[in-house]
């Protein structure tokens, strides 16, 4: 059940089309998708990955997004 319900860092990065290092950077600096810390592992729920991707959706490169309003 755990392997189907949660993504590892590598799987989550692949799902989002990012590199593992980019996802790890977001995790350290903030601004990335929510994750679960389970011992030494970091796990991601599909719902959290989808919500993060939608929250970062933009209409153009000059679109600042909702947080700048």
GROMACS elastic network, one bead per residue, 0.5 to 0.9 nm:
[ bonds ]
;  ai    aj funct       b0    kb
    1     4     6  0.53453   500
    1     5     6  0.60620   500
    1     6     6  0.85649   500
    2     5     6  0.51686   500
    2     6     6  0.59459   500
    2     7     6  0.87456   500
    3     6     6  0.56729   500
    3     7     6  0.69578   500
    3     8     6  0.84206   500
    4     7     6  0.75738   500
    5    44     6  0.86982   500
    5    45     6  0.66702   500
    5    46     6  0.76709   500
    6    12     6  0.87427   500
    6    43     6  0.58782   500
    6    44     6  0.53880   500
    6    46     6  0.68640   500
    7    10     6  0.77573   500
    7    11     6  0.53756   500
    7    12     6  0.53697   500
    7    13     6  0.89622   500
    7    15     6  0.88419   500
    7    42     6  0.86035   500
    7    43     6  0.55518   500
    7    45     6  0.62978   500
    7    46     6  0.72489   500
    8    11     6  0.51034   500
    8    12     6  0.59502   500
    8    13     6  0.84334   500
    8    41     6  0.76793   500
    8    42     6  0.64953   500
    8    43     6  0.51052   500
    8    44     6  0.64693   500
    9    12     6  0.51154   500
    9    13     6  0.60184   500
    9    14     6  0.85198   500
    9    20     6  0.64400   500
    9    23     6  0.73265   500
    9    24     6  0.76993   500
    9    41     6  0.84208   500
    9    42     6  0.64687   500
    9    43     6  0.65629   500
    9    44     6  0.72811   500
   10    13     6  0.51981   500
   10    14     6  0.61939   500
   10    15     6  0.86004   500
   10    19     6  0.78686   500
   10    20     6  0.55192   500
   10    23     6  0.87028   500
   11    14     6  0.51146   500
   11    15     6  0.60894   500
   11    16     6  0.86882   500
   11    20     6  0.85785   500
   11    44     6  0.88910   500
   12    16     6  0.62393   500
   12    17     6  0.84728   500
   12    18     6  0.83583   500
   12    20     6  0.82155   500
   12    23     6  0.81986   500
   12    43     6  0.83402   500
   12    44     6  0.65911   500
   12    45     6  0.85329   500
   12    46     6  0.80823   500
   12    49     6  0.74490   500
   13    16     6  0.51941   500
   13    17     6  0.59342   500
   13    19     6  0.56185   500
   13    20     6  0.53872   500
   13    21     6  0.86049   500
   13    22     6  0.79979   500
   13    23     6  0.61519   500
   14    18     6  0.59755   500
   14    19     6  0.70024   500
   14    20     6  0.77878   500
   15    18     6  0.77472   500
   15    46     6  0.88816   500
   15    49     6  0.83415   500
   16    19     6  0.87322   500
   16    49     6  0.74038   500
   16    50     6  0.84731   500
   16    53     6  0.76542   500
   18    21     6  0.82299   500
   18    22     6  0.63570   500
   18    23     6  0.67965   500
   19    22     6  0.52198   500
   19    23     6  0.65122   500
   19    24     6  0.87023   500
   20    23     6  0.52494   500
   20    24     6  0.61754   500
   20    25     6  0.86169   500
   21    25     6  0.60459   500
   21    26     6  0.86475   500
   22    25     6  0.50186   500
   22    26     6  0.63299   500
   22    27     6  0.86631   500
   23    26     6  0.51258   500
   23    27     6  0.62608   500
   23    28     6  0.88091   500
   23    32     6  0.69992   500
   23    33     6  0.85082   500
   24    28     6  0.63343   500
   24    29     6  0.86830   500
   24    32     6  0.87093   500
   25    28     6  0.51652   500
   25    29     6  0.60241   500
   25    30     6  0.79168   500
   25    32     6  0.83575   500
   26    29     6  0.52141   500
   26    30     6  0.51425   500
   26    31     6  0.56817   500
   26    33     6  0.79151   500
   27    30     6  0.53705   500
   27    31     6  0.72964   500
   27    32     6  0.57739   500
   27    33     6  0.76982   500
   27    34     6  0.83622   500
   27    35     6  0.82232   500
   28    31     6  0.88838   500
   28    32     6  0.87735   500
   29    32     6  0.82091   500
   30    33     6  0.85345   500
   31    34     6  0.88491   500
   31    52     6  0.89653   500
   32    35     6  0.87362   500
   32    49     6  0.88652   500
   32    52     6  0.71429   500
   33    44     6  0.78515   500
   33    48     6  0.61109   500
   33    49     6  0.57459   500
   33    50     6  0.86876   500
   33    51     6  0.79205   500
   33    52     6  0.52860   500
   33    53     6  0.80884   500
   34    44     6  0.69419   500
   34    45     6  0.81208   500
   34    48     6  0.59653   500
   34    49     6  0.75399   500
   34    52     6  0.79160   500
   35    42     6  0.63495   500
   35    43     6  0.55649   500
   35    45     6  0.72230   500
   35    48     6  0.77783   500
   35    49     6  0.89542   500
   36    41     6  0.81656   500
   36    42     6  0.55747   500
   36    44     6  0.62564   500
   36    45     6  0.82519   500
   37    40     6  0.70757   500
   37    41     6  0.60083   500
   37    43     6  0.64870   500
   38    41     6  0.51489   500
   38    42     6  0.60945   500
   38    43     6  0.72043   500
   39    42     6  0.79503   500
   44    47     6  0.85046   500
   44    48     6  0.69088   500
   44    49     6  0.70167   500
   45    48     6  0.53026   500
   45    49     6  0.64564   500
   45    50     6  0.87836   500
   46    49     6  0.50978   500
   46    50     6  0.61545   500
   46    51     6  0.85418   500
   47    50     6  0.51923   500
   47    51     6  0.60701   500
   47    52     6  0.85806   500
   48    51     6  0.50538   500
   48    52     6  0.60646   500
   48    53     6  0.85357   500
   49    52     6  0.52108   500
   49    53     6  0.61817   500
   49    54     6  0.86717   500
   50    53     6  0.51304   500
   50    54     6  0.61838   500
   50    55     6  0.85752   500
   51    54     6  0.51893   500
   51    55     6  0.60886   500
   51    56     6  0.86908   500
   52    55     6  0.50743   500
   52    56     6  0.63253   500
   52    57     6  0.88122   500
   53    56     6  0.52548   500
   53    57     6  0.64147   500
   54    57     6  0.51143   500
   54    58     6  0.88275   500
   55    58     6  0.86434   500
   55    65     6  0.84633   500
   55    66     6  0.84818   500
   56    65     6  0.73052   500
   56    66     6  0.89655   500
   57    65     6  0.76653   500
   58    61     6  0.72249   500
   58    62     6  0.85437   500
   58    63     6  0.59286   500
   58    64     6  0.76834   500
   58    65     6  0.63129   500
   59    62     6  0.82211   500
   59    63     6  0.61641   500
   59    65     6  0.86779   500
   60    63     6  0.52073   500
   60    64     6  0.87292   500
   61    64     6  0.80059   500
   62    65     6  0.89517   500
   63    66     6  0.89154   500
   64    67     6  0.75293   500
   64    68     6  0.58877   500
   64    69     6  0.80242   500
   65    68     6  0.60752   500
   65    69     6  0.74531   500
   66    69     6  0.55346   500
